[in-house]
Amino acid sequence: MKQHIQVTIPVSGQELREILVAQLSYAGYEAFEETDAELKAFIEQQQFDEAALKALLQLHELNFSSALLPATNWNEEWERNFQPVIVEDFCAVRASFHAPVAGVQHEIIITPKMSFGTGHHATTYMMVQLMRTIDFSEKYVFDFGTGTGILAILAEKLGAKMIVAMDNDEWSMLNAAENMTANHCSSVRLLHADNIPLTESFDIILANINKQVILDTLKQMKEKLLPGGYIMLSGLLGSDEEAVREEASKNGLSFVQQQSRGGWIAFLLRL
């Protein structure tokens, strides 16, 4: 087994802890423990970049301590702590070792490993909520930054005709492929790439990424959208709202709905 580094960050605010979890997840941290006073994050020893961590935490005026841990079976740790996520009566996200969840329209089986997207984070939860509000039947869907594949899987369950699920992270592609198999998906095409496909257009684009990528690519997303199509955005903090609204309006996109949860926001836009 590989050894891991435990990073301990003194931080008391729930909103800031959620921001750090998202940022550290993108940086390759695999697991987290939260208390009222601190956040613990875990990463493989070979992947630990102390300078990058210092630079990230300086943005929040935070410090940290680190320690090398004995080899740990992280699958066992994850199974011990992972609980199903239930989004109203619409969707339950659970692991294969959980019992089926009664009283929901859709169930998704996810083994996240190092990929982002289990429904636990506010951004994924809100994306699932917004997906409930539009018709996916026979639609062409692009999942930009698919992570675990959770949104692409839900799009197929909602009746989408074809889904392109793209990510630039090779590990996410492998994890998403496992989750597609676990959910018996047949309409999802996985794409390992950095850029939005040039040859296809879509009825619905899902992008749970981050502010800068959204601002840099919203024009491209709009250009790949079929008339009357939707773009769903998250990975955004409340403080990002003005910039995203300005960019969306500049590209002729209208605002249909907005969600907020734990300091994070999500938008549903329409062409």
N, C-alpha and C positions, 0 to 999 in steps of 0.2 A: 504493500500500500504506500501511496505517496504521502509525504509529510506536508502539513499545512501551517500557515502563519495565522495566528489570531491577533487581530487588530482591535484594540479597545479605544473607543472615542467617547470622552465625557460630553454628553449632549442631553439637555433636559426637555426640549420642545418636541412634541409629537410631530408637528409639521416638518421640522428640520430633519428629524430622524427619517421620515418617509422620503424626503428629498435625497438624503445620503444613501439610503437603500437603493433607490433607482440609479443614482450616479455610480455607486460601487458595483451594482449588478452589471452595468454596461462595461465596467472596467475589469470584469472577470471574477469578482468575488462570488463565492458559491452559496454561502449560507450566512444567516444573520440571527442574532439574539438581541432582543430589546428589553431594557428595564426603564424605569422612570428617569434614571440618571445617566444612562450610557447606552451605546450601541456597540455590539461586538460583531465583527465581520471576519469571514474566514476565506482564505485563498491558498492555492497550492504554493509551496515554497518557491518553486522555479518561476512562478508567474508574479511574485510579489515585487512591485516597483516602488521602493520607498520614496524616491524623489517625486514620482507622479502623485502618490498619496499626499505628500506634504503640500504640493501645489494645489491639489483639490481642496484640502482642508483649510488652507490659508484663505481661500475665497470666503469661507464661512467663519473665519477667525477661531478655528478649533485646533486642538492638538491631539496626539494619540500616543499609545504605547503598543508594543508588539511583542509576541512571544511565539517561539516554535513549539508546536504541539506534537504529541506522539501520533503515529499513524492511526487514522480513524476511518471506520467504515461509514462514509457519508450517506450511502443509500439507507443504512439502518437508522442513522440519525434523522434523515429526512422522513422516513416512514413513521418514526416515532412521533414527530412533531407536526406533520402535515395534516391539516383538517380540511374537509370539503368546503368549498365556497358556494354559497347559494345566492343567486341574484334573483330576488323576489320569487315568483312562482314560474319564472321563465326558464332559468338555466342553472344547473348544478355542475360544478367542476370538481372532480374527485380523482383519486388515484385508483389503480386497479384493485388494491387490497381493501378498499372501502366497500361497504354494502351499498347497493343502489339507493338513490335518494328518491323518496316518494313525493308526489305532488308537484313535480316540475315538468315543463314541456320538453326540455332537452337535457341530456346528460353528456358531458365531455370527460373522457379519460385522459389525464395528463400526467406524464412523468417529466418534470421540468429540468432536472439535472442542473446544468449551468445556464440554461436559456431563460429569457425573461418572458413572463406571461402565464400566470396560474389563476388569475382572477383575484388573488389576494391584494395585489397593488391597486390603488384607487383608479389608476388610468385604465387598466384592463377591465375592471369592474364597470366603469362608466361606458367603455366601448361596447361591452355586452348589453348594457341597458339601452344604448342608442340603437344598436342593431335590431332590437325588438320593434322599433318604431317605423321601420321601412320594409318594403316588400323585396325579398331576395329571389323570389321565384323566377327561374329561367334567366337570371341575370349573369352578366360577366363581371367578375370581381377581381380586384387587385389588392393583395394584402402586402403592404410596403413595410418591411421590417417584421417578418412573421414571428420571430422568436420561437416559442414552443409550437406555433401553428394553431393556437387556440381559436383565433378569430376566423381563420380559414376553415377550420373544422366546423365552427358554428355556421359559417356562411353556407357550407354544403348541407348541413342539417336543415337550414332554412330554405333550401330548394334552389340554390344557385346552380346555374348550368355549368359554369367553368370558373375556377379560381386559380389565379397565378399567385403563389405565395413566395415572396422574395426576401432574402436576407444576405448580407455580406459576410456573415460569420459562419464558418464551416461547421463548427460544433452545433450551432442552431439548426443548420440544415439536417444534420444527422438526427438530432433530437426531434425535430419536426417530422421527419420521415417515420420515426418510431411511433409518434403520436398519431400520425395519419393511419398507420396500420392498425393501431389499437382501436381507432374509431371507425374502421372499415370505410375509409374515404376512397372514392373513385373519381372524383371530379377536380382534385387539386393537383396542380403541376408545380413542383418545387423548383425555384430558380435561384442559384447561387450567383449573385451579381451585386455590383455597387450602384447601378443606374436603373432607372425606370425603363421597361421595355419600349422600344421605339416602334414596333410593328403592330401593336395591338391597342385597342380602345376598350373602355370599360364602362359599365353602368354604375358601379360602386367602387370607390377606392377607400381602403382602410389604412390609416397611418398612425400608429401609436409609437411615436419615435421621440423626438425632442424638438424644442423650439427652433434651433438653428437649422436642422435638416428640413423642417417644415417650411421655414421662410425661404430657404435656398431652392426648394423643389416644388413649391405650391404652383408656380406657373406651369411647370412640366406636368404636374398632376392634372391641372385644369385642361391642358391641351390633350391629354389622353382620355378625357371624360366625354362620354356620349351625351348628346343633348338631353337635358332634364335629369342628368346623373347626379349622384351624391358623392361628397367627400366627407369622411368622418376622421376627425383629428383628436389625438390626445398625446400624452407625454408632456403636457403643458402645465406650468404653474399659473396661479391666478395673476401674477405679475406679468405674464406673457400675453394677456388678453388683448391689450391695445395694439401691439405689434402684429399679432395674427389677424385681428379684425381689419387692420389697415391693408395688409397684404392681400387678404381675401377680397376685399372690396375693390382693390386695384385690378384684380383679375376677374372681376365680374361675377363673383360668387356671392350668393345671398345666404344669410344666416337663418336656419330653420329652427335650431334648438341648441341649448347649452346646458351642460351638466357641471356640477362642482361636487367635490368630495375630498375632504382632508387637505385642503389647500391646493388641490389639482383641479384642472378644468378639462372639458372635452367639448368639441363643437361638431354639429352636423351642418354641412354646407350644401347648397344646391346650385347647379349651373342653370 
